[in-house]
Structures are given as C-alpha cells and as structure tokens.
Amino acid sequence: GAATASRVSGVAPAEVSGAALKQLLDQLTAALLATGAEPSLRVGGQLGAHHRILGRLASTQPLLSGYQGALLEHALSLPHERHELLLAWAYAEFREHSLERYDELADVLLASLHERLAPNDRLWTKLLLQMPRLPRTVLELLRSDVASAASPRLTLGLTTLRDLALQRDAWRPACLELLLELCTAGSAPLRAPSIRLVVSMAAGEGVSQAVPAGTSPHISPYLPISPHI
C-alpha cells in the first residue's frame, strides 16, 4: 500500500503520487523478472514458488496492463522453461476473478503461445490439458490447425483434438464433432489421417462408446463391433 511504498521511496505517505507508485511497481517488475536468479532458484527448488509469486502479483493488476504485458513477454521468450509461470498466473486469475476476465486473459495467453511455438511443439497440447479452464476461442485455433492437409500444424492439431477429447470431458463433444467432420472432408489427404486417428481412438479401451459406428460411412467399417449389440 501507500505506507509500504513510502518506506521504500523515503517519501511521506501523503506525498506518494500515482506516478511514484507506478515507478515503484516498474522497479519491482524489473527485479522480479530479472533472469539472473532463475538458475539458482531452479537448483534450489524455489522456481515454482517464484512463478507463483509472479502469477499472484499479475492477478492483482488491471487486465493486460503494463505489468501483465511484461510478464507475458517474459514467459514467452523461453516458453519451455517458463510455461509453469503461465499456468501459475492462469490459476491465480481463475481463483481470484470472474470467468469473463479469466477467459479474456486465457484467450490472449493461449493465442500468443500458439503463435510463438513451433508447429509440432507438444507444449501446446500440454498447456491446453493443464489450464484450469479453456476459453471457447481455443476451438477456433484448433480448427485453423486442421483446416487443410497442407497445414504445418495438422499432425499436432489432430493429436491435440484426440487428447482433449480423451482427457477433458467438457471438451469431448466439440473435439469429437470436429474430428468426425474431418473424416468426411472432401480432401483425401486430410480425410485419411483423421480416419486413422478416430479408428485408433475407437479401438482404445472405454473409448468406442464415444465414437458411434453409425456416425460416418467413411469410418464405420473400421470401428469395432460393440459386444452389446
């Protein structure tokens, strides 16, 4: 608060202005995001706590403020080393704020990560499985990944749809619907890998009921016969 800020800056509480508080926050941000301490924090097992502090502080700031923008760029500059920072931030937002604010932030976090990662980077799938909640805009990203056989993200897009269908119950209907749409796509190069994926899912234990044999004439001949029929 203002009293703490005044002790740090050496100014009386009444004299602390908004500009001074912003300057203090900028200094704190720079100190917290300094990369020099990360190796020692990792070795000492304190990096997770560091990420939680950063995420909790971000959740107290206005949505997409200067601090949040700096934190996002910090995380995306080394996404494999700092993806747990994105998760800590997402969970803090999920706990502390409305679903509307959380979804707006998660939309920006995931769209930025999607743009930054290589087309075959499984970190994308991992984050989608670990986020506390996925905004519906993620489906648009997934659909764009599998829009054509020429998409560099096609393989990752298909396996991500599979993993979401199997591991996130709320997303199963939408992911299965999209996969089954792809099985009837006009392009054979797009249809073939989609059919193989759905057939492999249907052959898995406990999954055949999620992919009904009568859904598409393209895949029904390959699906296992239910013992209950």
Disulfide bonds with the S-S distance in Angstrom:
none
